[in-house]
Amino acid sequence: MLLAGIVWVAVASWLWRTRVPDDLALPPVDAGAVFGARAIDEAADYRRVLRAIWAGLTLSQLGALVLLVGAAPRLELRLRGGALLRGIQFGLISVALLWIVWLPFGLMALWWRRKHDISRLGYADLMFEPWPRYLGEVLVTAAAVAVAMVLARRLGRRWWLVGGPAFVVIVATVLVVTPFVLAPRLSALDDRRLTARIQRLAKAEGVGKVEVEVENASRRTTVPNAEAIGVGPTTRVVLWDTLLDDRFTDREIEAISAHELGHVARDHLWKGIGWFALFALPCAWVLAVATDRRGGLQRPSVVPFAVLVVVALQLALLPATNLVSRRYEAEADWISLEATRDPVASASLFRKFATEALDEPEEPAWVHVVLATHPDLVDRVAMARAWAALR
């Protein structure tokens, strides 16, 4: 056990390392002077309502699962098939219940985004457009339940020793395959000069040759964004067409492209899987101990309780997972600055995020700890200034 703890800490320490200097001191940034009081207030009002919706949804889903756990023994009498099939049915019932509870909150959030001209989706689109994602959730849930039940039946309470690594394989497969399966229709960027400049940035970051393509995101949102998808030679930089509607300069587009390429250059996808692997085994142990007290996961009626435990674990680990996410996003910002050598464009990009995406420049402390996947915009501007000061 001591050796396992030492290995865990060593791997975590390696994954934690980034290219951002450890002694980097961010200069103070006056949010009002940089973003303007109006933009700050508008973003704060917008995000406050979305956070309230998130809180209501989280509590409602936990409550619904608690009710399902209580009803599971009676509900099992109505299910057909062997124990494994009934367990999978319980897993799918749990997913369906979570979706049903999510729907009214999703509709409220969509109404709020439409009201602020952030979303262009229709209400029917919200329910039916993401059907490939829904199908993926069904398949992953069925696979995870089947693996856990089979292992619990054969290995007893020690099933987690094999189950943890098995969950890592399932999640890693989903993360790697999803961009290829669910990739939207893309078109080549018709600006050859900008394409060449982004490709030069990719070479400068050590990514190699990449294609630069455009996604028609404006049909569903006004939010600007970019992403790097694919693995190895299939890597592509995807610019949302909301970046190309004259709100952003070429230099700002290069800055966000270099940021996305930074994720690829520093293997953040694989490192994220590494972090999941570090937590998968202890979480599988917690799941095994919790379900064993109810008769074990080999019992179909225990599956809803297992889903409740998994959801609770995900909620409890949010601060840790988002801490890692913020660290990697900060590293991608640093890699972008190193590649573009243009802190002015980066700072300008972050200022526009506040007005065009209604991102809050400085989030409340609890929000930053629990929900924030990116550093505050003021910190991102501060990093651009710190990089410039070092040069």
N, C-alpha and C positions, 0 to 999 in steps of 0.2 A: 504493500500500500504506500509506503514511504517513497519507494522508487517511482511508482506511478505518479505521485504528487510532484516529485522533482521533474519528471519528464513533462508533466502538464505545464508547470511553471516555465520550463525552458522553451517549450513550443509557443506558449502564450507570449513570452518575452520577445521571441523572434517575430511573431506575427504583429506585435505591437510597434515594432520599429518602422519608422518612415524616413523619408528624405528631408523632412522639415527639420531644421536645426533645433536641437533640444533646448538651446539657450536663447531661442528667438523671443524677443520681447516685443509685443504688439504695442504700438503707440496708442494713446487715447484718441478716440474719434468722437466728435460731437455729432450725434445722430441728427439733431435738428438742423445743423448747418449743412450736413451732407445730403440728407434725404428730404428735408422740409417737413414742417409740422403737419401740413395737410396730408401728405403721403403717409406719414407715421400713423396719424389718427385713423385714416381710412383703412389701412392694412390691419390695424389693431381691432377695429370694429368688425371687419370681415372675418378675421381669424378667430375672434372670440366666439362667434356664433358656431363656427365649424367645430371648435373645441367642445362646446356644450353638446352639440350633436354627437360627437365621438363619445363623450362621457355617458350620455343617455343610451347610446347603442351598446357600449361595453357592459353597462350594468344590466340592460335588458337581455342581452345574449347570455350572460352568466345566469341570470334568473331563469331564463327559459331552459337552459341546460339542467339546472337544479330540479326543475319540475319534471323534465324528461327522465332524469335519474330516478326520481321517486315513482314514476309511472312505468319504468322499464320492466319490472317483474310481471305486471299485469299485461303489458303490451306484448311481451314475448309469447304469451299464450295464443296470440292471434297471428304470429308469424309462422311461415311454413319453411320446411327444409331442415337440413342438418345444422349442427351447432355453428359450423363455420359460415354457412350461408346466412343464418339468422344474425350472427355477429356482424357480417358485412351489411346486412339490411339495417341494423341499428346504427352503423357508421353513416350510412347514406341518409337515414332519418335525421341524424344529428346535423349533417351538413344542410339538409333541406330546412330544418328548423332554424338554423343560424341565418340562412338566406331569407326566410320569411320574416324574421325579426329585423334583419338589416333593411329590407325593402322600404318601409315607411321612412326610416332615417335617411336612406339613400335618396329618396324622393325629396325630402326636406333639404338635404345638402345640395341637390341639383337645382332646386328652386332658388336657393340662396346664391349659388354660383351663376345661374342665369340672370338673376337680379343685378349682379355686379358685372355682367358681361364677361364672365370668365369661361363659362361653358356655353356651347351651342348645341348640345345634345337635346333631343326630345325625350319626353318621359318614357315613351316606349323603347327608345334606344337604350336607356339605362337598364332595362330589364332583359332585353333580348340581344343587344349587340355583343356583349362579352360572352356569348355562349361557348366559344372554344375554351375560355378560362374556366367556366363552370364545369365543362366536361373534364378538363384536367383535374379539377378539385375532386370530382367524383372518382376518377381513376386512381389518383394518389391516395385518397381516403380508403378505397377498397383494398388497394395493395398494402397499405400500412396496417389496416385491421387484420387482413389475412395473415401477414407475416407475424404480427404480434400474437395472434391467437394460436397459430401453428407452433410457434416457438414456446409459448406458455404451456401448451399441452404436452410438448415433448421434453422440455427442460425444467418445468416447474417454475419456482420463484427466481431462478437464475437465468431466465430467458433474456433478461436485459443485457447480459454479457455479449450475446449475439445480436440482439435486437437493436442496440445502439448503433453498431457499425452498419447494420442493414438499413436503418433509417437514413444514415449518412449517404449510402449509395443511392437510395430513392431520391433524396433531396438534391444531391449533386447531379443526378441524371436529369431531373426536372429543370434545374437552373441552366444546364448546358444546352439542353434540347429545346427548351421553350422559345428562345429567340428565333430558331429556325422554323419551328412549327407555327408560331403565331406571328411571324414577321408580316407587317402590313405591306401593301403594295408600295413600292418605292420607284422613284425615277431619278435618273442621273441629274446632278446639279448642272445647269446649263451655263454657269459662269466659269469658264475655263481658268481664268486668272485666279479666282478664289479657290477653285479646286486644286490648282497647282500649289498654292500657298499652304493649304491644309495638308496636302500630301508631303510637303517639305517639313511641316511640323511633325508629322508622323515619323519621318526618317530621323529628325533631330531627337525625338524621344525614344528611338530604338524600336519602334513598332514595326517598321518596314512598310511595304507597299499596301495602301488601303484604297478602297473605293469610297467616293463621297456621293451620297445619295440624299434625296429629299422625300420626306413623308408628308402626305396631305393631312396634316393635323388640324388645319383651320376649320374643317367641317365639324369638329367637335369641341374646339377650345380656341381661345385667344392667347393662351399662355405660351411664351417662347421656351423652347427647349431643344436639346440635342442629345444624342446618345451614341455610344460605340457598341455595336453588336457583333456577334460572331466570335470565333476562337481561332487564333493563329492566322493562317493565310486567308480565312474567310472574314476577317475583321473589316467592318465598314463603319464609317462615320455617317450617321443619319442626322440631317438637319431638319427640324420641323419647319414647314413653310411659314410658320408664324415668326420665324427669325428673319425671313426674307421679304417682309412686306414694308421695307423702308423705315422701320422703327429702330433698326440696329445697323451700325456701321460694319464694314468688312473687318475692321480691327477687332470689334467686339465679337463678331462671329468666329474669328480666328481664336480669340481667347476662350470661348466656350468649347470650341472644337478641341483645342489643346487640353482643356480640362478633362474632357471625355477620353481623349487618347491617353491621358495620364493614368486613368483607371486601368487601361489595358497594359500600359508600360510597367506598372507596378503590380500587375497580377491581382487586382483587388477581388475579382470574381473567385479565383482559387483560394485566396486568403480568407474570403468570407466563408467558403466551404470549410476551410481549416478551422475557423472559429466555431462553426456549427458542429464539427466533429469533436472539438474539445468539450462542448457542453452536452453533446448527444448522450454520451455514456452516463454521466451523473443524472441527467434528466430521465433517461430510461430506467435507471435505478429507482428514482423517486416514483415514477409511474408504476413500476413493478411492486414496490412496497405498498403504495396506496391501493392498488387494485387487489393485491393479495389479501388485504383485510376485508375485502368484499367477496372473497371466494376465488379470485384469480381471473386473469383475462381469458382463460379458456371458456368461461361462462359468457354466453352472448349478452345477457342482461347487464353485464358489467361494462360493456363497451361505451354506453353513454357517459358513465362516470369517468372512463379513461379519456374521453373527449373533453370533459369538463376539466380534468387535471391538466391536459395538454394546453387548453386555452388559458388556464390560470398560470401555468408556467411561462407561456409566451408573454403574458401581461407582466409577470414579475420580472422577466428578463429584459423588458423593453429598455430600461435605463442602460443596461450593459450593452445591448446590441446597438442602440443608437449612439452610445459613446464611441464604439468602434467605427460606426458609419461616419460620424463627424470627423474622426481622426483621418480616415481615408479620404473624405471629401476635402479636408484641409490639405492633405498631401497632393491631391489632384490639382488644387489651386496653385500649390507651390510649383509643381511640375509645369503647369501652364505658364506661370511667370518665367520660369527658367527657359522655356522653349520660345515664347513670344518676345520676351524681354520688353514687355509693354504693360507696365503697371497702371498706366493711365486708362488703357482700354479695359482692363480687368475691373478697376474701380468704377468706371462708367457703366459697365455691364451690371455690376451688383446694384448700383443705384437704380437702374431701370427695372430690375427685378421687383423692387418695392412698388413701382407704379404700374408696371405692365402685368405682373403676376400677383400683386397684392401680398407679397412676402413681407412679414413683419421684420423691420430692421433689428429690433431688440425684443426678443420674446421674454415673457415672465420666466423666472428661474425654474419653476416646477415644469413648465412646458419645455424649456430647453433640456432639462434632465430626462424627462419621460418620453417626449414625443419628437424632439428635433433630430432629424437625420443629417442636417447640414449645420455648419457653424452659423451663428448670427451674421446677418449682412454687414453689421458694423465691424465684426471681427474679420470678415473677408476683405473689406476695404482696408482695415488696419494691416492685414498681411501684405496687401499690395504696396502699402506705404513702407512697411518694414523692409520688404524686398528692395524697393527703390533706395532706401537709406543705406543698405549694405553695398549698393553699387556706386 
